[in-house]
Structures are given as structure tokens and as C-alpha cells.
Amino acid sequence: MSPSTAGPAAERPARAKLTEPHPDGTASPGSRTFGAVLALALAAFFALALVISPSDTGPDGMGQTVRIMYVHVPVAVACYTAFLVTAVASAMYLWKRSSGWDALAAASAEVGVVFTALTLATGSIWGHITWGTWWEWDPRLTSTALMFVLYLGYLALRRAIVDPVARAKRAAVLGLVAFVNVPIVHYSVDWWRSLHQPATISRFNPTIDGLKLLSLMAGMVLALAVYVWLMIHRFRLQYAEDALESKGLDVALAERRAEARADGARPPSDLVGMREGPS
């Protein structure tokens, strides 16, 4: 086939083909490969964390309970990261007014809520074994639960507002305000008297080493990789939903204008301004 007869697909760079989603879904060849490698890495991690690494046998050791930490801490780091991305994307939307930043903020908040639920669940299991209760109104637990509720409220706000511009503006403000609670969650064990143990590795002299430290660090890297993989799919879905909503609104506006012309009337200024803005 000569260059003149080659189609657009033949001219498309290989990298674009690798990241181009399937027309009927959010997966691309690159995301499928990434997901397969990630699944193998997770299997190796669980073998290391739950079987190969030793239990915590020191004087103040947690015994086999330490294995919960290899999941609990990484998912907590992933939820912090997700909400940081939401805050940054919200700020960028308020600055640039680009729907892409709004879609990124929404997608990251939803993924962050999933990781926060996992953080609360694994923390509750650890607390039941260590403290003998599923829940305590401890500063770390309470602030984490508040963070969970705040971002559920963020997602609810996005569902409650029909106008996409107003929704994006109000969600961006809430995305910035809600992030104030994230450092409170992280530093709550230092600022208030808490049952929760202090930081394990965020210091110059970590309290664990060897395979235990390797398991924890590997878990954090993989949790962030899982976040990235989920974000690839959730962002593509959010972007497609926004495009479909915009297309539907364009069709509704065109039909309303046609009706107005047929009736010899002027299209309502508020409906026109909703899409076109002030002249």
C-alpha cells in the first residue's frame, strides 16, 4: 500500500495505538498490559507480605498482626494521593476552566473514596485484634471517617447539580476545602493523644527493617500503581460521560432554537447563555 492510499490508522504513531482506548470500553493495549503486569506483581507481593516475611517478634511486636500493616498503610497512602490529585485538579479547573481538569478531579475523588473505605476496613480489623474493638473514637480514626464522609459528599454534590459549569465550580471549591482534612488525618497521631501507633517509616530511622520494610515499601509502590491503573479507566469513563452530556445538551439547545424559530420567537437568553456565555 502506497503512502497516498494508507489510512489514518497506518499513519498513527505506535505510541498512540498503545494508549488509544477501545471504542466500546476504556481499556487500551497499554492499559491491558499494565494491568496484567500489575496482577502478577500483586500476587508476588501478597506471597511476600502474607507468607514469606517474618512476623513482628520484638518486645513490643505485633506478631502476625503486622501483616495487616502491609495493606493498611499502602491503601492509606493511595487515598492521600488521590485526594491530592483532586485538590490540584480542582485548583487547575478554577484557573483554566477546562473540563479535563474537572474530569480528573472527579475520577480521582471516586478512586480515593474506594481506597479510604479499604483504609477504614483494614484499620478496623487491625484495631479489633490489637485493641479488642472494631471502632474507637480515636483522633486518627475519627478524622479518617470524616474524610470519607467529606468526599462522599463531594461525589453527591456532583450528582445533585445539573448544570455542568455550576457543578464543576462548586465541586472544585469543595475539592479544595475537603483536602484541608487530609494533613489533619496524617498528623493526628502527633497532635493529639492517640491509640494509633506513630509513623513507622516516615522518619530517618524506620522502626522496621529487612523483609518487613521491603514488604511495606513494595505495598506502597503497588498501591500507587493500582491507583494509576484505576485512574486510567475512571478518567476515560468520566471524560466520555462529560462528552456525552455536552452532546446531549447541544442537541437539546438546537431543538429549542428550532422550536423558537418555528414559533417566530427569540430563543430564551438564559438557555443560550448557559452554553455560549456572555457576549
N, C-alpha and C positions, 0 to 999 in steps of 0.2 A: 504494500500500500504506500503510495507516494505521500509526502508531507501535505500536499494540497488536498488530498482526499481523507486524511486522517481526521477523526472526530475529536471533539474537545477532550474526551476521556484519554485519548492517546497522548495528548499534549500536556495533560495534567501531571505535575510533579509527583514522584513516587511518595514523597512525604505527605502530600495532600491526600493521596489514596489511603495511606495508612491511618490517617485520623478522620477520614470522612465517614460520618455515621451512615448506617443502612437506612434506606428510605422508609422502612417500616418499623424502625426502632431507634434506640440511642447507642447501640454498640457499633464500633468500628473495628477493623482488623487490629489496630493498635491496642484498643481497649480490651479486646478479647485476649490478645497475647499477654498484656499486662495482668489481666485477671487470672489467667492460667498460671503464670509465674507466681503471682501473689498467693494463690491457693496452695501451691507446693511449699512456698515459704512459710505459710501459716501452719501447715501440717508439721514441718520441721520444728517450728517454734513451739508448738504445743507438746511435741515429744521432748524438747529440751526443758521447757518450763515445768511440765507436769510429771515427767518421768526421770530424766537424766540429772537435772540439777539437784543438789542435796537440800535437805530440809534445814531450817534455821535452828541450830543446836546450841547457841550461846546461852549465857546465864539468863539473859532477857529475851531469848529467842522465841520466835513464833511457831516453831515446829513446822508441820506440814501446811499450816495456815499461810505461810509466806508465799505459797504458790498463787493464792488469790491476788496478791500484790502485783504479780507479773501481768495480770489482765487489768486490774483496777486502776493502777497508775497510768498505763498507756491510754486507756479509753478516756481518762480524765484529761490527759494532755491533748488528745484529739478534740475533745469538746471545747477546751480553751482555744485551740487553733481555729476551730470552725467559727466560734463567735468573734474572734479577732478578725477573721476574713469578712464576716458580716458587718462589723463595725467599719472596717476600711472601705468596703464596697458601698456602704451607706453614705459615708462621707464623700466618696467619689461621685455618687449619684447626685448628692446635693450640690456638688461643684459643677459637674459636667452635664447633668440632666440626661444621661444616656441610659436607655432601657437595659443595656447589657449589664451595667453595674447593679441595677435593681434586681435583675435575674440572678446574678451571682450572690447577692446578699440573701435573697430568699432561699436559694438552694442550699447555701452553707448553713443557714439557721436551721433548716429542716434536718440536715445531716447532724448538726450539732445537738439537736434535741434527742436524736437516737443515741448518740454517744453519752449524753447526760443521763438518759434512762439506764444505760448499761453501767455508768459510774455509780448511780444510786443503788442498783441491784447488786452489784458486786460488793459495794461497801456495806450494804445491809447484811449480806451473807458473812462477810468478814466480822462485822460487829456482833452478829448472833453467836459466832464461835468464840470471839475474844471477850465480849462484854456480857454475853448471855441474854442479849435482847436484840430484836430486829431493828429497833429505832431508838435513838436518844436525841433530845433537843440540844445537841451539841452545836457549837458555832459553825464548824465545817459542814455538818450535815444540814443544818437549817439554812445556811447561805446557799448550799448547792441545790436544795429543794426550791428555794426562792428563784434561783437562776433558771431552773427547769420551768417553773410557772411563768416567769417573765417571757421566756422565748416561746412557750406555748401561746401566751397572749400575743406575741408578735405574729405568729402564724395565724391566729384567729383574726387579728386586725386585717391581715391581707385578704382573708376570705370575706370580711364584712363590708369592704368598700368596693363599690362597682367601678367608679371612675378610675382608670389606671394611673393617671397622673397624680390625683389626690392620694391614692393608695400608696404609690411609690414614695411620695413626700413624707407622709405620716409614718410609714414603715421605716424609712431611713432615719427619722428622728428617734423613733423608739429603738431602732437597732443600735444607735449611739448611746442612748440613755441606759439601755439594759446592760451594755458592756461594762458600765461602772461597777456592776456587781462581780464581775469575773476576778479582778485582783482582790476584792474582799474575800471571795471564796479561797483563793490561793494563800493569802496571808492570815487567814482567820486563826490558824493554829499558833501563830506568833503574836497576834494582837490580843487574843483572849485566852483564858484558861480553857483548855480543851481536852477531851478524852482521846481525840485523834492523835496519832503519833506525829512527830515533826517530820520535816523533809528528810528523805533518805539519800538522795543523790545530788540535790541542788546545793552543793557545798563543795569546798575544796577537798574535804576529807570524807568521802562517802562512807556510810555505815555498813555497806555490804561490799563484797568483792568476789572474785573468781566467777564461777558459773552462775551464781545468783545475780551478780551485776550484769553479766552477759545476757542472761535471760530477760532482765528488766529493760536493758537498753535495746535489745532486739525487739521486745514487745512494743516499745515506744516507736521505733522506726516503722514497724509493720502496722501499727495503729494509724500512723500518719499516712502510710501507703494505702490502707483501706479507705481512709478519708478521701484521698485523692481519687481513687477509683470510683467511689460513690459519687463524688462531686462531678466527675466527668459525665456520668449518666444523668444525675439530677439536674445539672446545669443545662444540658442539652434538652431535657424534657421541659424545664421551666422556660427556656428560650422559645421552644416550639409552642408552648401554651400561650406565651405572650404574643407571638406572631399570629396565632390563630385568633386570639381575642381581638387584636388590632384589625385583622382582616374582616372579622365579623362586624366590628364597629364601622369600618369603612363601607361595608355593604349596606348596613342599616342607614348610614348617613346618605348614601347615594339614593336609596329608595325613598327616604324622607324628602330629599331635594326634588326628586322626580314627582312626588305627590304634590309638593308645593308649587312646582311649575305647572302641573296639570290643573291645579286649582287657581292659578293666577296669583298666588300669594308668595311672599318672600320667605325663604327658609328661616326658622327661628334662629336668632343670633346666638342664643346660648348653646344650641346644639352645634352650630357651625364653629363657634369659638372653642368648644370642647376639643376639637381636633386641630383647628388651624391656629388658635391662639389669637391674641390681639394683633391688629394690623399696624 
